[in-house]
Structures are given as structure tokens and as C-alpha cells.
Amino acid sequence: MLDKMEQMKITQKQLAERMNCSQQYISKILKGKENLSLETLTKIENALEG
């Protein structure tokens, strides 16, 4: 996920806006502190398709 964000040159805040969630939630995901549902995984995938 971080690699893709770097490739796309997007920040946690920009990803959060694309996923309609908070930047804090993205931070927790990236730190491995969130259990991800299939719905959240789909939102991440869609947001990172660019």
C-alpha cells in the first residue's frame, strides 16, 4: 500500500479523501493497527487504482 501511494505520489490525507475516511484511520491501517474488512480492502483498492 505504501509503495503504491509513493508511486502515485499521494499522501495519507489524499488517500483518506479518496476513501471518504480520516487520515488517522489511514495511519492506523499503515501501522497495522486496524483489522481490515473486505469492504475496506475494496475501498483501498479502488482509491489506489488512480
Short mmCIF file of the C-alpha atoms (twelve columns), coordinates in Angstrom:
data_MODEL
# 
_entry.id   MODEL 
# 
loop_
_atom_site.group_PDB 
_atom_site.id 
_atom_site.type_symbol 
_atom_site.label_atom_id 
_atom_site.label_alt_id 
_atom_site.label_comp_id 
_atom_site.label_asym_id 
_atom_site.label_seq_id 
_atom_site.Cartn_x 
_atom_site.Cartn_y 
_atom_site.Cartn_z 
_atom_site.pdbx_PDB_model_num 
ATOM 1  C CA . MET A 1  0.000   0.000  0.000  1 
ATOM 2  C CA . LEU A 2  2.808   2.426  0.862  1 
ATOM 3  C CA . ASP A 3  4.651   1.532  -2.329 1 
ATOM 4  C CA . LYS A 4  1.565   2.266  -4.415 1 
ATOM 5  C CA . MET A 5  0.993   5.544  -2.585 1 
ATOM 6  C CA . GLU A 6  4.599   6.536  -3.317 1 
ATOM 7  C CA . GLN A 7  4.236   5.574  -6.992 1 
ATOM 8  C CA . MET A 8  1.106   7.694  -7.244 1 
ATOM 9  C CA . LYS A 9  2.664   10.487 -5.167 1 
ATOM 10 C CA . ILE A 10 -0.350  10.727 -2.870 1 
ATOM 11 C CA . THR A 11 -0.370  11.461 0.846  1 
ATOM 12 C CA . GLN A 12 -2.292  9.747  3.618  1 
ATOM 13 C CA . LYS A 13 -4.653  12.728 3.622  1 
ATOM 14 C CA . GLN A 14 -5.288  12.423 -0.118 1 
ATOM 15 C CA . LEU A 15 -5.917  8.686  0.208  1 
ATOM 16 C CA . ALA A 16 -8.292  9.327  3.095  1 
ATOM 17 C CA . GLU A 17 -10.211 11.809 0.944  1 
ATOM 18 C CA . ARG A 18 -10.463 9.238  -1.863 1 
ATOM 19 C CA . MET A 19 -11.737 6.631  0.623  1 
ATOM 20 C CA . ASN A 20 -14.026 9.063  2.468  1 
ATOM 21 C CA . CYS A 21 -12.405 8.391  5.838  1 
ATOM 22 C CA . SER A 22 -9.985  10.140 8.191  1 
ATOM 23 C CA . GLN A 23 -6.240  10.476 7.787  1 
ATOM 24 C CA . GLN A 24 -5.916  8.965  11.273 1 
ATOM 25 C CA . TYR A 25 -7.661  5.808  10.050 1 
ATOM 26 C CA . ILE A 26 -5.222  5.523  7.122  1 
ATOM 27 C CA . SER A 27 -2.343  5.934  9.571  1 
ATOM 28 C CA . LYS A 28 -3.681  3.078  11.712 1 
ATOM 29 C CA . ILE A 29 -4.012  0.857  8.635  1 
ATOM 30 C CA . LEU A 30 -0.435  1.593  7.570  1 
ATOM 31 C CA . LYS A 31 0.844   0.844  11.078 1 
ATOM 32 C CA . GLY A 32 -1.014  -2.485 11.101 1 
ATOM 33 C CA . LYS A 33 -3.269  -1.446 13.966 1 
ATOM 34 C CA . GLU A 34 -6.558  -1.990 12.128 1 
ATOM 35 C CA . ASN A 35 -8.302  -5.198 11.182 1 
ATOM 36 C CA . LEU A 36 -9.480  -4.662 7.631  1 
ATOM 37 C CA . SER A 37 -12.848 -5.760 6.339  1 
ATOM 38 C CA . LEU A 38 -13.367 -6.783 2.740  1 
ATOM 39 C CA . GLU A 39 -15.257 -3.528 2.257  1 
ATOM 40 C CA . THR A 40 -12.253 -1.508 3.451  1 
ATOM 41 C CA . LEU A 41 -9.867  -3.523 1.295  1 
ATOM 42 C CA . THR A 42 -12.085 -2.805 -1.708 1 
ATOM 43 C CA . LYS A 43 -12.092 0.915  -0.897 1 
ATOM 44 C CA . ILE A 44 -8.286  0.888  -0.687 1 
ATOM 45 C CA . GLU A 45 -8.013  -0.951 -3.983 1 
ATOM 46 C CA . ASN A 46 -10.396 1.458  -5.705 1 
ATOM 47 C CA . ALA A 47 -8.653  4.510  -4.250 1 
ATOM 48 C CA . LEU A 48 -5.235  3.294  -5.404 1 
ATOM 49 C CA . GLU A 49 -6.271  2.420  -8.949 1 
ATOM 50 C CA . GLY A 50 -5.565  6.029  -9.880 1 
# 
